[in-house]
Amino acid sequence: MAISEQWDNYVVEYEPRLFSTHELFGNDNPLTVEIGFGMGDSLLEMAIANPQRNFLGIEVHKPGVGKLLHGVAESGLTNVKVFCHDAIDILAHCIGAGCIDTLLIFFPDPWHKKRHNKRRLVQTEFITGLLPLLADAGRIHLATDWEPYAEHMVEAMEAVQGMTNANGAGQFWPLPDRPGTKFERRGIRLGHGVWDLLYIKR
Ligand SMILES: C[S@@+](CC[C@H](N)C(=O)[O-])C[C@H]1O[C@@H](n2cnc3c(N)ncnc32)[C@H](O)[C@@H]1O
């Protein structure tokens, strides 16, 4: 199938309005949202393994979206939709209150330089703003291969009112239940560690 055909089947054009799970997927199954899925390996693997869940991927990098769509079409999945647009806009305008069961942010851009740290996606204010979109007992799963960002994530997340660290205050998640990602494999090749965090809305 040509990429343009796959694009029309799976990519939702951004508009600043609410899209219900039912409108996107034709059912009300629990929704996982992955921000910045890169080449989409983790999203594809999770969607294949969990046909009873819906997966909404948000990624601005078009080649990554194309790669994911190829896999999604090849596997004949009906539980994946994608926005090829800035996640900040999507989360601000397109997703209704209580609609997200699980939010995934795997290996977001680390912004190594100190003067760029404020560009990091995981910030107390950003996550606090997302809380209304999470269902009760909804989960946020974060991962990074950059230790200073891991420390920043813990600090930012522990300051969010209304989320509890599933592994105990200030603790990382030693055995996370997620597939590997391309960026993670690159980090491991470079000798980086990996840090996961899991928070539950309470
Ligand atoms: C370091 S890469 C990691 C990709 C993937 N999660 C992995 O582990 O291989 C970060 C990704 O986040 C995407 N990204 C960054 N900011 C974004 C935003 N505001 N909205 C959507 N995607 C974003 C980038 O395009 C990039 O593909």
The ligand as a MOL file (V3000), in Angstrom:
LIG
                    3D

  0  0  0     0  0            999 V3000
M  V30 BEGIN CTAB
M  V30 COUNTS 27 29 0 0 0
M  V30 BEGIN ATOM
M  V30 1 C 15.0700 11.4870 21.3380 0
M  V30 2 S 13.7540 11.0960 20.2930 0 CHG=1
M  V30 3 C 13.1380 9.5540 20.9980 0
M  V30 4 C 12.2110 8.8220 20.0810 0
M  V30 5 C 11.6240 7.5030 20.6060 0
M  V30 6 N 10.7610 7.7140 21.7600 0
M  V30 7 C 12.7180 6.5090 20.9290 0
M  V30 8 O 12.9350 6.2280 22.1230 0
M  V30 9 O 13.3590 6.0100 19.9790 0 CHG=-1
M  V30 10 C 12.5140 12.2700 20.7600 0
M  V30 11 C 11.3660 12.3670 19.7870 0
M  V30 12 O 10.3850 13.2670 20.2770 0
M  V30 13 C 9.8550 14.0040 19.1880 0
M  V30 14 N 9.2960 15.2500 19.7400 0
M  V30 15 C 9.9700 16.1890 20.4280 0
M  V30 16 N 9.1470 17.1910 20.8000 0
M  V30 17 C 7.9140 16.8560 20.3310 0
M  V30 18 C 6.6460 17.4880 20.3970 0
M  V30 19 N 6.4940 18.6680 21.0240 0
M  V30 20 N 5.5970 16.8740 19.8160 0
M  V30 21 C 5.7530 15.6790 19.1780 0
M  V30 22 N 6.9360 15.0390 19.0840 0
M  V30 23 C 8.0010 15.6130 19.6600 0
M  V30 24 C 11.0360 14.1970 18.2670 0
M  V30 25 O 10.6400 14.4340 16.9250 0
M  V30 26 C 11.7750 12.8720 18.4180 0
M  V30 27 O 11.3830 11.9250 17.4540 0
M  V30 END ATOM
M  V30 BEGIN BOND
M  V30 1 1 1 2
M  V30 2 1 2 3
M  V30 3 1 2 10
M  V30 4 1 3 4
M  V30 5 1 4 5
M  V30 6 1 5 6
M  V30 7 1 5 7
M  V30 8 2 7 8
M  V30 9 1 7 9
M  V30 10 1 10 11
M  V30 11 1 11 12
M  V30 12 1 11 26
M  V30 13 1 12 13
M  V30 14 1 13 14
M  V30 15 1 13 24
M  V30 16 1 14 15
M  V30 17 1 14 23
M  V30 18 2 15 16
M  V30 19 1 16 17
M  V30 20 1 17 18
M  V30 21 2 17 23
M  V30 22 1 18 19
M  V30 23 2 18 20
M  V30 24 1 20 21
M  V30 25 2 21 22
M  V30 26 1 22 23
M  V30 27 1 24 25
M  V30 28 1 24 26
M  V30 29 1 26 27
M  V30 END BOND
M  V30 END CTAB
M  END
